[in-house]
């Protein structure tokens, strides 16, 4: 599989890596689309994110494999990535700046415990099943 990694300001590397096998509670997703969000742009320009980092938290795809304990309904399902709401207890949340919540920022850059080992700028990813949201088939 191919994956993009940000090595520093304006330094993006495309590398080949082995594909995934899902662990218990995980799903493997073939990425079909990935947005470039504000945090991706900020990091590319040399913002506050420490490189190396994996980006692409706004992805969509199709579940190709499920790990033990994952409901069978996910197999073959189109899904999008989900990010938890702000925690409400870190210092940015306490200061009324929930858009800078540490929990959400860790999820966005793939540093939280449920994160994949890379972001959605890839041909596939593995995600905790709690982190994906099924897409209704009526939506194109």
N, C-alpha and C positions, 0 to 999 in steps of 0.2 A: 504494500500500500504506500501511497505517497502522502507526505504531511509537511506543512510549512511551520517553521520555527523562527521567531523573532530573536535575533542575536544581539541587537542593539539598535540605536536610531538608524532608520532607513537601511537596515540590514536584515533581509529575509532569506532564509535558506530552505529550499525544497529538498527533502531527503526521502529515501526509501526505507521503510521499516517493515518488520514482520506484521502480518495480520493478527487479528484478535481471536481469542477463544473466551467466551463469557465465563466469569466466575459466578458463584452463587449470588443471586440478586441482581445480576447485570444483564444488559442486552447489547448486542452488537448491531450497529446501525450503519447502513450504507448511506453516506452523505449525498444528497441530491441538490442541496442549495445551502449556502452559508452567507449571511450578511456581513458587511463591514460596518461595525458600530463605532460610536464615538470613542470608546475606550481603545479599540484597535487602532484607530487613527491617531489618538493621543500617544499611544506607545510607539507607533511607527515614527512619529515626529520627535521622539525623545522625551516623552512625558515622564510621569512619576513611576511607571511600572518598571521593575528591575528585570533586565534581560539576563539569561535567556528565558523566554516565556512562550507559551502556546496560546494562540488566540482563536477566535471564531466561536463565540458562545451563542450565536444566533443562527443555529443550524436546523435543517429539516432533513429527513431521510426515511428509510424503510428498514424496519427491524429484520435482520437476516438470521439471527440466532439468539436464543435466550438461555440464561444460566438456570441452575437448579433453584427452585422456589419462585420463579417468575411465572405469573399467570400465562397460560398458553395463548390468550387473546392477543398478546404482543407479537407473536410470530407472524411476519408478513405485514404488520400494521405500519402505516405511515405515521410518523411522530415528529414532534418538534422538541427542542431543548427547553427545559424549564429552569428557572432560577427562583430560589426561595424569596419570600418577602424580607424586608429589613428586620434585623433582630430586635431593635428597640432598646437594646441595653449597652451597646458600645458607645464610646465618647461622641462620634459623629451623630449617631441617632439621638443621644441625649442633648446635643446642641441643635437639634432640629434639622440636621443635614443628612437625612436618611439615604439620599442618593450617594453618599460616601460611606455607607455602612460597611464595616470591615467584612462581615459575613458575606454580603452580596459581592463585594469586590474580590474576595477570595474565590468565590464561585466563578465569577466572570473570567478570571485569569487562570483558573484551574489549579488553585492551591488548597482547596478545601478537601476534607476526607472523602467526599463522594465523587470527586473529579476524575475524569479520565486522564491518561498519561499525556494527552495532547488535546488540542481544540478541534473545532469543526472545519478548519482549513485543511482537510484531509479527504481521502477517498472513503474512509470509514472511521468510526470511533466506537469505543465501548463506554457505556454509561450505566450508572446505577438506575435500575428500573424506576425508582422513585423520582428521578430527574427528567423523565420523558413524559410527554403529554400526547395521547393519541389525537390524530387529525381525522375529522369526519370525512368519509369518502365523498360527500357532496361538495367538498371544497377542493378546487383544482390547484 
